[in-house]
Amino acid sequence: MLYHASRTPHITTLEPRRSNEDVPRIYFSDKRENTLVYLSNAVEKTCRERGFAHTGKWQKWASYGFTKDGLLHFSEYYENALVDTYAGVSAYIYTVEPSDAIVRFEKIRNCFYAETPQPVAGCEFVPDALEALLLAEREGRIVITRYAELSDRMRDWIYRTTFDEYRSSDAPDYRFFLETKYPFLKDGK
């Protein structure tokens, strides 16, 4: 089985959407736990909760990578990011059968994509994304590093990267999100 996360209920056929590569695609993982980080979008959630009006495509915020052992490793890039992004968020994990139309995406571990519609084989309702992530952590299927556990070097990298992203982005939703989570950006310091 391949897994795909979505906030949309009652999907019977997954349809390609514009990806970060600006190509219509559907992304999957062959590891269910890898889709958990996609149950909520920190940028969209922050903007909606704070009343920021936006009509375009929502930018993504992805503070994850993979351990040497291949486990998804989520890092909090700001204090309480895990709770802030996932607590109380309900969503769905859809499954599809592997097919010749689904190919491996080499840029992300255990990731696959399709550029054509794919029939849904099953659906799991996830009532609370935070609880699902914490359970996967307890079971050793993912690793989570809290902001307080980050090294000074990593925090410096987050500061520099965030500042660079803020200056170079023309996406109003993303800039609003960054300003909300990193108030120092408004001051330009």
LOTOR-579529 format. One record per atom (N, C-alpha, C): residue in one letter; y negated, z, x. Coordinates in steps of 0.02 Angstrom, whole numbers, padded with zeros to 5 digits, always signed. Layout:
AYZX/...
***
This chain:
M+00059+00000+00041/M+00000+00000+00000/M-00062+00000+00043/L-00115-00030+00016/L-00181-00027+00047/L-00228+00008-00001/Y-00277+00043+00026/Y-00321+00087-00013/Y-00393+00066-00009/H-00429+00075-00065/H-00500+00057-00070/H-00535+00109-00113/A-00590+00137-00088/A-00628+00188-00125/A-00685+00156-00164/S-00698+00184-00224/S-00753+00160-00266/S-00775+00214-00314/R-00838+00214-00331/R-00863+00260-00383/R-00855+00229-00452/T-00835+00167-00456/T-00829+00131-00519/T-00761+00142-00551/P-00760+00165-00615/P-00696+00176-00649/P-00668+00111-00680/H-00604+00113-00696/H-00570+00061-00737/H-00571-00008-00706/I-00567-00013-00641/I-00564-00079-00609/I-00492-00103-00613/T-00483-00165-00634/T-00417-00195-00636/T-00409-00249-00582/T-00465-00277-00561/T-00465-00326-00506/T-00524-00310-00461/L-00510-00299-00397/L-00564-00286-00348/L-00596-00352-00329/E-00661-00355-00333/E-00699-00416-00319/E-00736-00410-00252/P-00739-00463-00213/P-00777-00461-00151/P-00852-00448-00164/R-00882-00408-00120/R-00954-00393-00122/R-00982-00406-00053/R-01047-00418-00048/R-01079-00430+00016/R-01066-00371+00063/S-01042-00386+00122/S-01025-00335+00171/S-01080-00329+00222/N-01071-00283+00270/N-01118-00277+00325/N-01122-00341+00366/E-01069-00380+00364/E-01068-00444+00400/E-01100-00500+00358/D-01127-00480+00300/D-01160-00526+00253/D-01113-00579+00226/V-01049-00560+00219/V-00998-00603+00192/V-00966-00565+00134/P-00953-00598+00077/P-00920-00562+00022/P-00848-00543+00041/R-00835-00477+00040/R-00770-00451+00060/R-00753-00388+00021/I-00689-00372+00020/I-00663-00308-00005/I-00629-00276+00056/Y-00646-00214+00070/Y-00616-00180+00128/Y-00562-00131+00105/F-00511-00124+00145/F-00455-00080+00131/F-00435-00042+00194/S-00397+00011+00185/S-00365+00045+00241/S-00292+00054+00223/D-00250+00055+00274/D-00180+00069+00261/D-00167+00145+00266/K-00220+00184+00275/K-00216+00257+00274/K-00263+00283+00220/R-00235+00314+00169/R-00275+00339+00112/R-00332+00382+00135/E-00319+00428+00183/E-00370+00475+00205/E-00430+00441+00237/N-00421+00381+00263/N-00478+00345+00293/N-00528+00321+00240/T-00506+00316+00178/T-00553+00294+00126/T-00595+00352+00098/L-00577+00413+00114/L-00612+00471+00085/L-00687+00471+00101/V-00705+00448+00161/V-00776+00448+00180/V-00817+00398+00139/Y-00783+00352+00104/Y-00818+00302+00064/Y-00825+00323-00010/L-00802+00383-00026/L-00808+00406-00096/L-00880+00420-00115/S-00924+00428-00067/S-00995+00440-00080/S-01035+00407-00025/N-01095+00385-00042/N-01142+00355+00005/N-01201+00403+00012/A-01210+00432+00071/A-01263+00482+00081/A-01332+00454+00067/V-01344+00391+00084/V-01410+00360+00072/V-01422+00356-00003/E-01376+00326-00039/E-01384+00318-00112/E-01389+00386-00147/K-01347+00433-00129/K-01347+00499-00162/K-01413+00535-00151/T-01438+00535-00089/T-01502+00567-00074/T-01559+00535-00113/C-01561+00469-00113/C-01615+00434-00148/C-01613+00448-00223/R-01555+00444-00253/R-01549+00455-00325/R-01568+00528-00343/E-01544+00576-00304/E-01559+00646-00319/E-01633+00662-00311/R-01667+00626-00269/R-01738+00639-00256/R-01784+00592-00293/G-01755+00550-00338/G-01795+00507-00380/G-01825+00446-00346/F-01796+00425-00291/F-01820+00366-00256/F-01793+00304-00291/A-01838+00264-00319/A-01818+00203-00356/A-01800+00148-00306/H-01743+00118-00318/H-01719+00065-00274/H-01677+00016-00316/T-01690-00048-00308/T-01653-00098-00347/T-01609-00143-00304/G-01614-00139-00239/G-01574-00182-00195/G-01507-00152-00177/K-01476-00182-00128/K-01413-00158-00101/K-01426-00093-00063/W-01384-00043-00075/W-01392+00021-00040/W-01367+00016+00031/Q-01406+00042+00077/Q-01385+00046+00147/Q-01328+00098+00152/K-01290+00093+00205/K-01235+00140+00217/K-01252+00187+00274/W-01223+00246+00271/W-01229+00296+00323/W-01159+00315+00342/A-01139+00300+00402/A-01069+00313+00422/A-01068+00352+00487/S-01056+00417+00483/S-01053+00458+00543/S-00980+00476+00557/Y-00941+00424+00567/Y-00870+00436+00582/Y-00847+00388+00636/G-00792+00406+00666/G-00757+00365+00715/G-00684+00384+00712/F-00650+00377+00767/F-00578+00393+00769/F-00561+00430+00832/T-00513+00476+00826/T-00490+00513+00885/T-00444+00468+00925/K-00425+00491+00984/K-00378+00454+01026/K-00311+00445+00991/D-00295+00492+00946/D-00232+00489+00909/D-00237+00446+00846/G-00295+00418+00833/G-00303+00374+00776/G-00324+00409+00711/L-00342+00473+00715/L-00366+00508+00655/L-00439+00493+00643/L-00457+00485+00580/L-00528+00478+00563/L-00563+00542+00584/H-00622+00535+00616/H-00660+00593+00640/H-00731+00588+00611/F-00744+00630+00561/F-00810+00633+00529/F-00851+00685+00565/S-00914+00668+00583/S-00960+00715+00614/S-01021+00723+00571/E-01043+00785+00564/E-01105+00798+00527/E-01163+00782+00574/Y-01204+00733+00555/Y-01261+00714+00596/Y-01324+00753+00577/Y-01319+00794+00526/Y-01372+00842+00509/Y-01337+00901+00475/E-01372+00957+00472/E-01343+01018+00446/E-01321+01010+00373/N-01259+01031+00359/N-01229+01029+00292/N-01220+00958+00264/A-01215+00909+00307/A-01207+00840+00285/A-01144+00830+00243/L-01091+00864+00261/L-01027+00857+00224/L-01035+00879+00152/V-01061+00939+00141/V-01071+00964+00074/V-01124+00923+00038/D-01178+00908+00072/D-01234+00870+00043/D-01211+00802+00016/T-01167+00770+00052/T-01145+00702+00034/T-01087+00701-00016/Y-01041+00748-00011/Y-00979+00742-00049/Y-00966+00794-00104/A-00999+00851-00102/A-00985+00904-00152/A-01000+00880-00222/G-00953+00888-00267/G-00962+00871-00337/G-00960+00797-00353/V-00946+00755-00304/V-00943+00683-00315/V-00872+00665-00336/S-00866+00633-00394/S-00801+00608-00415/S-00799+00533-00404/A-00740+00507-00389/A-00733+00436-00374/A-00659+00418-00381/Y-00643+00358-00359/Y-00576+00331-00368/Y-00551+00300-00304/I-00486+00306-00293/I-00453+00270-00239/I-00405+00221-00271/Y-00420+00157-00262/Y-00378+00104-00290/Y-00328+00080-00238/T-00270+00060-00261/T-00220+00032-00216/T-00207-00041-00234/V-00191-00079-00182/V-00170-00149-00191/V-00109-00160-00148/E-00070-00209-00167/E-00012-00229-00128/E-00036-00274-00070/P-00008-00265-00011/P-00024-00312+00044/P-00007-00383+00024/S-00047-00430+00048/S-00034-00501+00034/S-00061-00542+00092/D-00044-00607+00090/D-00068-00652+00143/D-00144-00660+00141/A-00176-00644+00084/A-00249-00650+00078/A-00286-00591+00110/I-00249-00540+00129/I-00279-00480+00159/I-00264-00481+00234/V-00317-00478+00275/V-00308-00483+00347/V-00337-00421+00381/R-00313-00409+00442/R-00337-00351+00481/R-00409-00362+00503/F-00450-00309+00499/F-00519-00309+00522/F-00520-00272+00589/E-00526-00308+00642/E-00517-00280+00709/E-00570-00230+00729/K-00629-00230+00698/K-00683-00186+00719/K-00672-00113+00700/I-00630-00101+00649/I-00618-00033+00625/I-00543-00021+00622/R-00522+00035+00649/R-00451+00053+00652/R-00421+00058+00581/N-00361+00032+00572/N-00324+00035+00508/N-00361+00002+00451/C-00406-00045+00467/C-00447-00077+00415/C-00424-00149+00404/F-00429-00170+00341/F-00410-00238+00320/F-00464-00263+00272/Y-00465-00328+00260/Y-00511-00355+00211/Y-00483-00417+00177/A-00512-00431+00119/A-00496-00492+00083/A-00562-00523+00061/E-00563-00588+00057/E-00622-00624+00034/E-00611-00655-00035/T-00554-00638-00065/T-00538-00661-00132/T-00522-00601-00176/P-00530-00607-00242/P-00514-00550-00286/P-00442-00527-00276/Q-00431-00461-00283/Q-00365-00432-00274/Q-00347-00389-00334/P-00288-00400-00363/P-00267-00359-00421/P-00253-00287-00401/V-00274-00240-00441/V-00263-00169-00428/V-00191-00152-00448/A-00157-00116-00403/A-00089-00095-00417/A-00087-00023-00443/G-00138+00016-00425/G-00139+00086-00447/G-00208+00115-00436/C-00219+00173-00467/C-00284+00207-00462/C-00274+00282-00461/E-00307+00315-00415/E-00307+00388-00411/E-00378+00413-00424/F-00386+00457-00472/F-00451+00489-00484/F-00459+00547-00435/V-00515+00549-00401/V-00530+00604-00354/V-00588+00644-00386/P-00573+00703-00414/P-00624+00741-00450/P-00680+00768-00406/D-00666+00783-00343/D-00716+00809-00297/D-00702+00784-00227/A-00745+00739-00203/A-00735+00709-00137/A-00734+00760-00081/L-00776+00811-00086/L-00777+00863-00034/L-00710+00898-00030/E-00682+00917-00088/E-00617+00951-00088/E-00563+00906-00058/A-00566+00841-00072/A-00517+00794-00044/A-00523+00790+00032/L-00584+00788+00057/L-00595+00786+00130/L-00571+00851+00163/L-00587+00908+00133/L-00567+00972+00162/L-00491+00981+00161/L-00458+00956+00108/L-00385+00958+00106/L-00355+00915+00161/A-00381+00855+00170/A-00357+00810+00223/A-00367+00842+00292/E-00423+00878+00300/E-00435+00913+00363/E-00383+00969+00373/R-00372+01010+00321/R-00323+01064+00326/R-00253+01038+00342/E-00237+00980+00315/E-00170+00951+00326/E-00166+00913+00392/G-00220+00910+00430/G-00219+00877+00495/G-00221+00802+00492/R-00243+00773+00435/R-00246+00701+00428/R-00313+00671+00447/I-00366+00714+00452/I-00432+00694+00477/I-00460+00752+00517/V-00512+00738+00555/V-00547+00788+00594/V-00620+00789+00570/I-00647+00849+00560/I-00717+00856+00540/I-00752+00900+00591/T-00807+00877+00618/T-00848+00917+00663/T-00913+00934+00627/R-00925+00999+00618/R-00986+01022+00585/R-01044+01017+00633/Y-01104+01012+00605/Y-01165+01004+00645/Y-01171+01060+00697/A-01157+01121+00677/A-01162+01179+00723/A-01114+01173+00782/E-01062+01133+00777/E-01013+01125+00830/E-01031+01069+00879/L-01082+01030+00863/L-01100+00973+00906/L-01130+00997+00971/S-01116+00961+01024/S-01145+00977+01089/S-01219+00959+01090/D-01256+00988+01137/D-01326+00970+01145/D-01334+00896+01161/R-01288+00870+01200/R-01289+00799+01218/R-01283+00755+01155/M-01236+00774+01111/M-01227+00736+01049/M-01288+00742+01004/R-01317+00801+00999/R-01377+00809+00958/R-01435+00768+00986/D-01441+00764+01052/D-01493+00721+01082/D-01480+00648+01065/W-01417+00627+01067/W-01400+00558+01050/W-01418+00544+00977/I-01403+00591+00932/I-01420+00582+00860/I-01495+00577+00852/Y-01533+00618+00886/Y-01606+00617+00883/Y-01632+00548+00905/R-01612+00525+00964/R-01635+00460+00990/R-01614+00403+00944/T-01552+00403+00924/T-01526+00349+00882/T-01560+00347+00815/T-01569+00405+00785/T-01602+00409+00720/T-01674+00384+00725/F-01709+00404+00777/F-01778+00381+00786/F-01780+00305+00795/D-01735+00277+00835/D-01732+00205+00844/D-01715+00169+00779/E-01667+00195+00742/E-01648+00165+00678/E-01707+00165+00629/Y-01742+00221+00627/Y-01799+00228+00582/Y-01853+00177+00599/R-01869+00170+00662/R-01922+00123+00683/R-01902+00051+00671/S-01838+00035+00678/S-01817-00035+00672/S-01797-00056+00601/S-01789-00009+00556/S-01766-00026+00489/S-01823-00046+00443/D-01811-00097+00403/D-01859-00115+00351/D-01830-00102+00281/A-01773-00066+00279/A-01741-00050+00215/A-01773+00014+00187/P-01808+00010+00131/P-01844+00068+00105/P-01799+00127+00087/D-01739+00113+00061/D-01693+00168+00044/D-01669+00204+00106/Y-01653+00167+00158/Y-01630+00196+00220/Y-01685+00237+00254/R-01745+00210+00254/R-01802+00247+00284/R-01815+00311+00245/F-01811+00308+00179/F-01822+00368+00138/F-01768+00421+00154/F-01706+00399+00158/F-01651+00444+00175/F-01663+00477+00243/L-01680+00437+00293/L-01691+00464+00360/L-01750+00513+00361/E-01804+00497+00326/E-01861+00542+00322/E-01842+00608+00288/T-01799+00604+00238/T-01778+00664+00201/T-01735+00709+00245/K-01689+00679+00282/K-01642+00718+00323/K-01670+00736+00391/Y-01718+00697+00416/Y-01748+00709+00481/Y-01825+00707+00474/P-01855+00761+00449/P-01927+00761+00436/P-01971+00745+00497/F-01945+00756+00557/F-01984+00741+00617/F-02002+00666+00622/L-01964+00624+00589/L-01977+00552+00592/L-02046+00533+00564/K-02067+00568+00512/K-02132+00553+00482/K-02189+00567+00530/D-02178+00616+00574/D-02229+00634+00623/D-02228+00589+00684/G-02175+00549+00691/G-02169+00504+00748/G-02154+00539+00813/K-02126+00599+00810/K-02112+00638+00871/K-02040+00634+00891/
***
